Amino acid sequence: MSGLLFIAPALVLSALMLLRRYPGERCLSAIAARRRSSAPRAPRLLQAHAQRPNWDLRPRGSALLACALATRPPPAPARG
């Protein structure tokens, strides 16, 4: 019985998708309509983007882990 409770949300969502009724569709279309009807934005200054590089130089993922481990001193018994 508990297995049925775990799969119930997936069954409800798949039934809605088969009926072509997407959850949150009205909310998303209302948000999109509001964005389209808003006032146009002022153009951005190109000089602000020219001063900084387009790529991110911070380490991420395994490089972040490697940098963190590389700056750590060796354990006490190994220094001996």
WOPEZI-V588982 format. One record per backbone hydrogen bond with DSSP energy under -0.5 kcal/mol. CO is the residue of the C=O (numbers start at 1). NH is the residue of the N-H. If there is no record, write none. Layout:
# WOPEZI-V588982
co: {CO/CO}
nh: {NH/NH}
This chain:
# WOPEZI-V588982
co: {1/2/3/4/5/7/8/9/10/11/12/13/14/15/16/17/20/22/24/25/26/27/28/29/30/31/32/33/34/45/46/47/55/60/61/62/63/64/65/66/67/69/75/75/76/76}
nh: {5/6/7/8/9/11/12/13/14/15/16/17/18/19/21/20/22/25/28/29/30/31/32/33/34/35/36/37/38/49/50/51/57/63/65/66/67/68/69/70/71/72/78/79/79/80}
